[in-house]
Amino acid sequence: MLVTASYGLGENIVQGAVNPDEYFVFKPTLKEGFNPILKKTIGSKEMKMVYAVGGGKLTKNVPVSNNEREKLCLDDTDILTLAKWTCIIEDHYSSVNGHWTPMDIEWARDGLTNQLFVVQARPETVQAHKNRHVLQTYKLTQNTTDDQTLTKGRSVGEMIGSGYARVVLDVHDIDK
């Protein structure tokens, strides 16, 4: 199971605008009562979306302090709580549907009480529809660009591509 976390509202994670922290949990041993956090990775978390006060916009992006960027957003208790809740939700919908139904869970932390909440759960649609009997390998054989890297990050899928990029909006210019 993959749990991701960043500061502020989750829209920046959904849109791929930030590289969040990532936590990998092994579900089978979690369900046996162990605390199987396999890996924790600190993301860059360069900005966070917050509610705007006044003006015409409801939200705005603000920089994340270096201190916050250099530490993990979640501690082990939070990671395991979210993972356990995800298993409970996944087991429920698998039972209701009569077949394994992996779920994509969105969660939030209340900024005042520090409590965690599940705010949305829906069937996961990328990994669940893969043919588990087929292994595909992709290799980029020809780079169609001039080898100048414009961006990098985590991919949701496994395919690769190459081509020309056009910078439409620099994220550092947002809300200036």
N, C-alpha and C positions, 0 to 999 in steps of 0.2 A: 504494500500500500504506500502511496506517495501522499504526504501531507505538505502543503506549501503555505508560506506565511510571509506577509510583508506588513508594513505599517500603513495606517490609514484605511480608507475604503477599499474594498476588494476589486473594484473596476479596473485598476491598473494591472492587476494580475490577469484578469479575464482578457483584457485587450493586449496583453503581452508588452505593456509599456515599462514594466520593471522585471528584474530578475529576482524572484523571491527566494527566501530560505527554503531548503528542501529537507524533508525528513523521511527516511524509508523505514517502514515497520513490516515485520514478517507476520502476516495474519495467522497462520496455523498455530504458532506458539503463543501469540497474543491470546487466542481463544482458549489455550490451555492454562492461562493464568500467569504467563511469564511477561517480562518487559523487553520485548525483542526489537529495540530500536537499532537498526542495522547501520545507518549512516545519517549524519547531519552535515549539511552543506550551507555555508553562509552565502546568501545572495548579495548582489550589490545594492539593492533597495535604494536607488538614488533619489527617488521622490516618493511622496505620499499624497494621496487625494484626501482632502478634508472638506468639511462643509464651509462654504464661504459666508461671511457675515456682511450683509449689505450688498449693494450692487445688483447687477442683473443675472449673475450666475449663481447656481445653487452650490457648486463645488469648485475647488481649485486645487492645483498641484503645487506643493511646496517642497523645497529640498529637505532631505533627511540628514540629520547631523551625523558627522563622522563617528561619534560615539555609538549611535544607534545602528549605523551601517555595519560596524565591525563586530556586533554581537548578534546572537540568534534571537529571533522574536519570541520563540517558545521554549519553555523548559520541558524536561522529561515528563512531568505530570500532565502538562497541557497536551503534549504530543500523544501520550497514551490515552488520555481522555477522549480526544478527537478520534483516534483510531478505534477505540472501543465503541463509541457512538456510531461510527461508520459501519462497523460489523453488525451492530444491532439493527440499523436501518437496512443494510444489505440483506440480512437474514429475513427481516420482515417482508420486504418486497419479493425476495426469492420465494418465500412461502406463498404469498398472495398470487404470484404469477405462475407458480408450479414449475419453475426452472430457475437456474442460477441467474440472478439479475445484479450485476455489479453496479454500484451507484457512484455518482459524482456529487459530493457534498460541498456546499458552501457554508462557511461558518464565520462568526464575527465575535469580537471581544468588546464588551461594553466598556467604553472609556471611563465611565464613572465608577462602576462596581467591580470592574475587572473580571466579570463572569463571562464564560464562553457560551455561545448559543449556536445552534444549527439554524441557518436562515433559509436554506433551500436544499432539496434533495431531488435528483432526477437520474434516470438511467444513464449510465456511462455509455458513450456511443462509439468510441474509437477502438479501444482494446477489446471490448466485448464482441465486436463483429469480425475480428480477425479469424482466419482459418488457422487453427492451432496445429494443423498437420502440414503446413507449408512454411518453409523458412525462405525468406527472400533476402538477397544481399544486393546492395546498390554500390556502384563504384563510379565516381566521376572520372571519365576518361579524357575529357577535353574541357578546359576552362575557357569560357567564351568572353571573359573579362580581361582587363589588363593586370590582374592579380593585386589590385588595390582593395583591401578589405574595408568596406564601409560600415559593416555592422556584424555582430556575432551574438549568439544567445542560445537558448535551449529550444529544441524543436519539439513540437507536440507529436509530429509524425516521424516516420523513419525514412522517407524518401529524400533525395537530394536534388539540387538544381543549381544552375548557374546562369547568370545573365547580367544585363545592365540595370543599375538601380538609379532612381531619380529621387533626390531628397526633396520632399514636398514640404515638410515642416520639421524643424529641429526641436526636439522635446525640451531643450534648454530655453527656447523662446516662449514656451507656453506661460500664460498668465503674467507676462511682463508688461 
